[in-house]
Amino acid sequence: MENLMALSFLTGALLEEIESLVHRHPDKLSIEKVSSKNKGYEAHMTVVTYRQKWKESDDRTKLRILLTFGQHARELITTELALRLLSILSEEQFLPNVDRSTLNRTLDRLIIKVVPVENLNGRKRVEDGELCERRNGRGVDLNRNWSVDWGKKEKDYDPYENPGPAPFSEPESQIMRKLSVSFEPHIWVNVHSGMEALFMPYDHKNTTPDGIPYQIMKSMLDELNHFYLRDNCLVGSGGASVGYLAHGTATDYMYDIARVPMAFTFEIYGDLKASSKDCFRMFNPIDITSFNRVLNDWSAAFFQMFSIGVQQMDGVQSKAIASRFDNWVSIDDYLNGYLMHRKSRYAKKMEVLDLGLQEIRTYFRLFLLSSVLLLFMFCSRISKSTRPIVSGMSL
């Protein structure tokens, strides 16, 4: 724990620093504390919202980004990145070689919600000495507690991946789901450590989304990896890249159920040479040089992701992307086209159904027209007849 004490905040101090940061910058930051309880187990979560101009009311025109850190308790470096990003957003720290006025124009188009410590109860167990603990306070892996392909166990199933008794059984997962429903993010990032990777869906199968969704996400991740992360990261689906399938993950839910257009899992650090018994070293940097490198590189990558997202929202192509990707499309096309496409897993069948309905409507119009003509002819014949009509009923 000496390395942890030297390089990073303990949870209480970290959250106190974040709260102080918010109070120093009420023009940009706000804070909310959320709680949820299930069968005697209670979870608490801090949510920080960044918005450049709080007086603006039309938030629906802005790009909405949801970031969560510390879902797995032992991955302490992730929560330090949350603090660093908030410090840069509030202008208490700065990105090198970045023009602040240009950055501010980007940030003016965003609303960012940050969950700095998703798994507070599990984090406390780590700080009490259980350095390999990844689960929450009652032994459930929060990244296996979501509903997409929940509960499936591979042959190499590890008890540390305990998915819980049911999807969303855990208060932490319930809070995050409610947050995603109310906020409706365009971009979701679940930040982890244990390796260096930029993952898109899917985790529960070794495939990626097809077509435009794949192009959008892959091109963004490739740019971040090449220009900001020294090409050190694996890029692709978690299920195809990490070496095992993960079921019931948050990112798969965000993409498939919440329909977040760009859903990612970022793995920001990993010491693959560390002993499996030395979990702290495996998941967290132990020297100040590595610690600062991780925070600096990934902060730059995140802010570039913000910039790319805004460019997409405006339908503008950056020169770097345009020179490498011919099929880069605007976020308007992406959201209007792709999200409509994703409303059904059977979009092609829906196209056939639409064509059929068009044919039916055409025939129906012809039927109505012919019926009107026949009725007109019938009425004409009646009007020409002079025979009296005699009732067959007695008075």
N, C-alpha and C positions, 0 to 999 in steps of 0.2 A: 504493500500500500504506500510505501515511501514515494514511488514514482508517481502514483496518482496524486498524492498530496503536493508534490513538487510542481507538477505540470498543470493541474486542472483543479477546478472547484469541486468540493463536495456538493451534493445535491442542494442542501439547504442554502449554502452560500451562493451557488449558481443562480437559483431562483430569486434570491434576494437581490443579486446584482442585476438580473433582468428586470425585476420590479423597479429598482432604482433608475435604471435606464429609461423605462417607460415614463416614470414620474418626471425625469429631466426633459423629456421630449413629448409632452402631451399633444403638440401640434402634429406629430407624425405617428405616434404609437398609442395604442390602448391595450388594456389587459383585462382578461376575464378568467375567473376561476370556476371550473365546472366540476361537479361531483356526480357520482352514480353509485348505486348500491345493489347488490344481489346476494340474497341468502346470507346476510350478515357480513359480507365482504364489501368494503367500500374503496373506491378509487377517486383520486383527486387529480385534476389536470389543469395546467395553466395554458391559456391560449392568448397569444399576442397578435394583434392586427396592425399592419403597417398600411398607411394611406398618406400620400403626399399632401393632399388638401382635404382635411376633414369636413370642410364646409360644403363640399360638393355633395349633391344628393343623388346624381345619376350614376350609381355604382355599376349598373348593368352594362354600361358601355366599356368598362375596364376589363382588362385581362385578370382573371382570378386564379391565384396560385395558392395551393395548400401544401405545406411542408411539415413533416413529422420526424422527430428525432428520438432516439433512446427507446425504441419499441422493445429491443432486447436489452436486458439490464446490464450485461457485462460490456456493452459497447459504449464506453464512456466518452470516447473522442467525438462521437456524433453530437452530443449535447454541447460540447465546446464549440463546434461549428455553428450551432444555432445561435449561441451568444455572439460569435464573431459576425455573422450575417446581420444580426440586429444592431450591432455596434456600427457597422458600415452604413446600414440604412438610416441610422440616426445621426450620421456624420461625426461620430466620435472616433472612428477609425476610417482609413481610406485605402482604396485599391491603388497600387502603384501604376503609373502610366495610363491612368484613366481620367479623361476630362470630366470634371464634376458637372458642368452644365449639360453635357451630352447625357451623362448618366441620369441627371435629374429629369430630363425630357422623357427618358425611358420609364423612370419610376413614377412619373406623373400619370402613366397609363395603366398602372397596376394597383391591385389590392392583394396583399400577401398575408396569409394567416400562418403563424408558426406555432407548432406545439413543441416546445424545447425538450420536455421530458415526458414521453407518453407513458412509460412504465415506472412510475414513481415508487411503488411498493417493491417491485423487483430490484430497482436501483438501490434501495436501502439495504436489501439483503446482500448485494455485492459489497457495499461499503462496510458491512458488518463482517466481511471476510469470505463470503461465498463467491469467489472471483469467477467461477465458471457458470454462474446462474444466468440464464437468459429469459426465464419465465417470469410471470407476474408474482404477486404476493401469495397466491395459493396454488402455484405450480402449473399454470397454463401458459403455453406459448401463444402470445397474442398474435403472432403472424401465422397461426394455423387455426384461428378462431373465427374466421370469416366464412361466408356461406358457399363460395364457389368451390366445388369439389371437396367440401369439408369432410373430415373424418377418415379419408382413405389413408391407409398405412402401407408404405413400401416394405419390401423384404428387410431392408436395413433400417427399419424404424428405430428411432432413438427416443427414449422417454422424455428427453428434453424438448421434444416436439409435441408434447401432449396437447391435443387440439381442444380439450375441454369437453364437457358433457353434451354440448349442443352448440351450433353456430351462434355467435354473439352472446354466449353465456357470461362473458366477462364484462364488467362495467367499463373497462378501458375501451374495448371494442365497440360497446354501445355508444360511448361518447363520440368516438371517431366517426361512426356511421352517421349519427345525428348531425355532426359538424359538416360532413360531406353533403348531406341532403339539404341543409339550410344554406350552405355557401355555394354549392354547385361550381366547383373549380373547373377551370380549363386545363390546368396542369397540376398533377399530384406527384410528389416525390417522397418516398419512404427511405430515410437515410439509415444505413447500417454500416458495420465494419466487419472485417474478417477476410477480406480480399479487396482487390481494386477492380471495380466493374461498374458498367452502366447498363442496367437491365431494363428492358421493356417487357410487356406481357409475351408469353405466358409463363407462370411458374409451375403449373400443374400438368403441363404437357410440353414436349420439346418442339413447339412450333411458335411462330410469331403471327400477328395479324396479317391479313392480305392487303395488297393494293396500296391505296393512298395512305391509310394509317401507318403501314410499315415504312413507306417512303418518308413520311413526315418525321416519325420518331427516330428512325435509323440515321437520317441525315443530320438531325440535331445532335444526337449522341456521338456520331463520328466527328463532328466539328469540335465538340467539347473535348473529346479524347485527344484529337490531334493537336489542337492549338493551346490547350490549357493543362492537359494531364499527361503530356509526354508519350502518348500512345501506350500507356501502361495498363489501360483498362481492357477487360473483356467487354465486348459490345454485342448485344443480342438478347434473346429471351433467357430468362433465368432458368427455365426448364431444360434448355438446350446447352447452356454454358456452364452451370455451376457444378454439374456432375451428379445431381440427384433431382428428383421432382418434389416440389413442395405444394401441399394441398391446403386449401383454406386460407390463402394469403390475402393481404389487404390490397395489393396492387391488382391482382386478378379481379377482385370484387370491384374496385374503382373503375376498371376498364369495362368489364362485362355487364355489371349491374348498375352502377352509378353513371356509366357512360361518360366518364371523364375522357376527353379526346386524347390527352397525352398523359399516360400513367407510367411512372418509372420507379425503380428501386436503384438507389445509388449505394455502392459499397466503397467507402472512402479510404480504407486502410486495412492492411493485413500483413502480418509477418508469417509467411508460409514456412519459414525455417524454425519457428518456435515450437517447443514441445507441446503436445496436446494437453499436458498437465499445467502448462503455464498460460492460462487463459488471458491473463492481463496482457502479457507480451504479444499474444496472438492477435488480440483485437484492438490494442491501443499502443501508440508510440511511447517509448520509454526514455527518449532523449529530446532535449529542447529543439535541436535542429529538425528532427523528423516531425515533431509536434507542430512547429511553425510552418514547415513545408506543407503538411496536410491542410492546415487551415488556410494558408495563403492560396494554394493551388485550387482548392475546392471552392473557396469564396469567389475567385475569379471565374471559375466554371459556372457557378450558380448565377452570377450577374450576367454572364454572356447568355445563359439560358433565358433570363428575363428579357434581354435585348432581342433575341431571336423570336421569342413569343410575341413581343410587341410588333416586330417587323411583319410577322405573319398576320397579326390582327389588322394591320394597315395594308396588307397586300403588297409589301415592299420586299424585294429580294436583296439581301446583302451581296456584295461582289464576291466575297469568299465562297458563299454557298452557290451562287449562280454559276461560277466557273467550274464547279464540281458536280452539280446536280441539276439535270435538265428538267426534272419533273416536280420541282418544288412549287407548291401551290399556296394560295393565300388562305389565311385562317377562315375568311368568310366562305370561300369555296369548300374548305375542309369541313367546317361546322354545318353549313347548309346542305352540302351533298353527302358527306360521309356519315353524319349523325342520322340523317334521314334513312340512309342505307342500313345503318345498324339497328334501326328500330325493329327490324325483323331479321332473324337468322336465315330467312328464306326469301331474300330480296328478289332473286331471280324468279321464283315462283310468283311473287307479288307482281312482277312486271307482266308475266303471262296472264295473271288474273286481271290486271288493268286492261290489257288488250281485249280479253274476253268481255269485260264489262263495257268497253267502248262498242264492241260489236252488238251486244245486247241492247245498248242504248240506241244504236242506229236502227236496228230492227223494230224496236218499240216505237220510235218516231214514225217509221213507215207504216206500222200497224195503226197508229192513231190517225195518220193522214188518210189511209184507206177507209177506216171506220167512218170518218167525217164525210167522205165522199159518198159512201153507201147510204148513210143516214140522209144526206141531202137528196139523193135520188129517190129514196123511199118516200120522203115527205112530199116531193114534187108529184109523185104518182097519186098520193092520197088527195092532194088539193085539186087534182083534175077530175076526180070522181064525183058525180052528182047523186049517187044513190044514197037514200037516207039510211042511217044506222039505227036498227031496231033492237032494243034490249030484250034479252031472253028471259028476264026476270019479271014476275008480276009485281004490280004495285001493292 
